[in-house]
């Protein structure tokens, strides 16, 4: 039984090739277990466009409209990809810059989902993005059982009206309410929000997420804020309230790597072992050093492979 892996790329050829090399190193006979489909969203003249079928990846050119923003552009291609691909029983949607670190993950993830009757499995939005939904997989690394979840019910289109609402006069006025303004106008809107609204709160559907590595933001540690957080429902809190949802022990703390990850990268732990790292190339890109981050990625992945082999 193969696992279907679906990825939307926007000029991420170098990241994708690094991702595939890592996947091959962690999975014996990788392409006997996986069929990896790529929708390439970038213009034909993009210098890092993924045009070929290196390593056996199946590439199609996306025809999505970019005028409504990067999230809508990405979601349109993903909606098309998921509806035009012959899917295996288990499907993994994976960002080009999300690197899975689980040995033999192409078999482990489907087997774990089957043995635990999971409809959804993956990583959550990192707690630093407090406006997004919690306790449910985000599309960076999002697996589902296609036998239990009809594909036509999965719509990755972002809720752009939620985003636009923040700029309306009433929302701007609410923003000035001390300690509560931001909480009241923040609404989950990005890719995956519709799926969370459809499935994330329904107890009939089973989901599980791995633990993000996160240290509490010291700005939220005042006595007044702690009191407000204790009284408010989780949805209005700046940080998640559920015990055990995240861990503050970093990959360095655990001895898996020697140097900290770049600030904007995110890491995840599963069963006290490394699950994945998310480079998040599209996040805060204006303040980041592309060359520096790109150069540190291969040696970091090599260091993690060594640590994984020792586990």
N, C-alpha and C positions, 0 to 999 in steps of 0.2 A: 504494500500500500504506500503510495507516494504522498508527500506533503506538498501542497501548492503554496509557493511563496510569491507574493505580489508586491511589487515595488514601483513607485513613481519617482522618476529622476528628473531633475532640472540641471543638466550639466554636471552630473555627479559621477562621471566615468571613473575617475581616480579613486573616489571613495568606494564605489561599487566593486572595483577590482580588488581593492584591499579587503573588502568585506567577504568576497568570494574566496580569496586565498585563505583567510582565517577560517571560514566555514569548512573548506576542504581539509584543513589541518585538524579540525576538531571532530569531523565525521568521516568514518571509513565508508568508501563507496558513496560519496555524497550525492552524486547525480543519479544514482540508482534509487535514492530515497526521496529526492526533491525535484520538482519541476518549477523553475524560477522564471517568472514572467516580469518583464520590465516595460513600463510605459514611459517613453522619453518625451518630456514636455518642453525641452529647450529648443530655441531656433536652430536651424540647420547650420548656421555659422558659429555656433557656440564652441569655444575652444576645448571644452571638456564634455562634449556631447557623447552619449553612449549609442553609437550607431551599429556596432558589430554584435556578433553572437559569441564573444569570448566565453570560454568555459562552458558553453552549452546553454547560456541564458537565452530566453526567447524574448525578442525585442519587437515592440510595435510603436509606431509613431503616434503620439497623442494629438488630438485635435481640439484641445480645450481652449477656452477663451480666457485670456489673462487680464482683461480689463477690470475685473472685480477684485483683484488682489491675489496674492500668492496662495492663501489658504483655499480660496474658491478654485483657483487654477489647478491646484494639487487634487482637490476633492473631485472635480469634474473628471479628471483623468482616472482617478481611482474608481469612481462609479462605473465608468466605461469598462475599465479593465476587469472588474469583478463580475460584470454581466456578460462579457464576451469570451471568458476563459472557461475551459472545461475543468472544473474544480475537483480536487480530491476530497475525501471525507473531512479532512482537517485543512484549514487554510490559515496561513500566517501572512499578515500584512506587515511589512518591515520597511522602515525608512532606510535610505542608502547609508546614512550615517549612524545607524544603530547597530552595534556590534555585539552579537550574542556570544557568550563565553561559556556556555554549558557544553561539556563533552557529549557528543552524539545527540545534539539537540534535535536533529531532524527526526529521530525516533522517540526521544525522551518526551518531548512536548505532546505529540499526539497520544502516546501511551499514557501519560499522566492525565491528560484531559479525559480519556476514555475510562480509566480506572476510577476517576473521581466524579464522573458524570458532569463534567464542566461544559457549559455552552460557550464560555469565553475565558480566555487566559491571556496574561501579558503584563505589561508594566503600566502603572498609573501615570497621570500627569504628575510631574515633580512638585512637591509641596511649595516650592518657591513661586509657582504659578497659581496663587491662591484663588484666582477668579474662576479657574476651571473645575470641572467635576472631579470627584474623588471616589476611591474604592472600586473603580471600574477601569478596565484597560483603555489606554489611549492608543491612537493609531500609529504611534512610533513603533510599537511592537504589540500587535493585536491579533490573537489567534481565535478562531471560532470553528465550531462543528457545523459544517454545511448540511448535515443530515437533520440537525435540530433547529437551525436558524435559516429560514428562507432568504436567499440572496436578495430578492426584491424588497425585503424589509430593511435592508441596510443602505442608508443614505448618508454619505459623508459630507454633504454640502454644509458649509458653516452657516450659522444663524446670524447673518449679517445685520438683520434688524436689531438684534440684541446689542451688537457693536455700535450701530448708529444711534441707539437710544441714549448712550452715554453723552452724546453731544447735544441732546435736546435741552431747551431752557430749564425744564423741570428737573432733569438729571443734574444739570450744572448747579442748580439751587440746592438740591439734596446733598451734593458733594461737600457743602460747607457745614453740614451738621457735625459737630465735634465727635470724634471717635466712632461715629456710625455712618457718616456720609459715604465713604468708599464702599463699605460693606453693602449698603443698600442699592448702589447702582451697578455693582459688579455682577455680571451674569455670564455664565458659560456660553461661549458662542463658537469656538473654533471647531475644526474638523473633528468629527466624532460626537459632537454634542447631541445631534438628533438620535444617534444610536443609544447613547446613555439615557436620553429621555424616554425612548421606547422600551429599553430592556434593563437599564441599570437599577431601577427601583422595584422591579417586579420579582417577588420572591420565587416565582415559578422557574426562573432562569438562573442557573448557577454560574457564578464567575469568581475568579481569583486573580489577585495581582501580587507581584513580587514587591519587595521592600526597597523604596528609594533611600539613598544615603543623604541625610539632611541634618544640619544643625539648626536649632531654633534661632530665628532672627532676633538678635538682642533688642531691636527696636520695639518688638512686641512684648517685652518682658516687664513692662511697668506694672505696678500694682493695679492701676486703673484698668489697663487692658486685660490683665488676667481675670479681673472680676467680670468685665463685660463678656469675655470669651466663655466664662463659666456659665453665664446666664443665657447666652444666645444658642440657637441651634447650630449644628455643624456647618450648614450651608452658608451661614453669615459670619463664620469665624475666619480669621486670616490664616490660621494654620489648622490642620486636621486634628480632631479630638480623639479619634479611635486609637486605643492603646496598641502598640506593636505595629502600627501602620508603616512607620519608617524607622531607620536605625541611624544613630549618629556616629557609628564606627565606620571610618572610611576604609578604602582599600589599602591606604598606607598603614592605618592602625592595625589592620589585620595581617600585615606583612606580605601582601600580594604584589605591591609595587613600592619603589623607594621614594619617588617624588609625587607630590599631589597632582591631580588632574588640573588642566586649565580651568579657570573659574567658572566658565559657562557650560562646561561639560557636566553631564549627569551620570550617576552610577547606581546600579541596582544589585541587590543581594537576594538570593533564593536559597533557603535551607542552609544558611550560613556559608554559602559558597558564592563566588562571583556569578552573576547572571548576565549582566550586559553593561555597556557604556554607550551613552548617547552624546555624540559630538555636537549636535544641534547647530549646524552651520547657518541656519536661517535666523537664529536668535541673537539679538544685539550685535549684528554683524558690523555695524558702523564703528564699534569700539574694540574690535578684535583684530589680531594679527594673523592673517590667513597663512602666511608662509611659516611662521613659527609653529602654529598648531598643526599644520600639515606635516612638518618635519618631525614633530614629536610622536605622531601617531604610530608609524611602523615599529619603532623600538619599544613603545609602550605595549603594543599588542604582543610583541615577542616576549616581553617580560611577563605579561599576563599568561601567555601560553605555558611558560615555564612554571609559573605558580600553580596553574590548573593541573599540570601533569604531576605535581608533587602532592596534590590534595588526596 
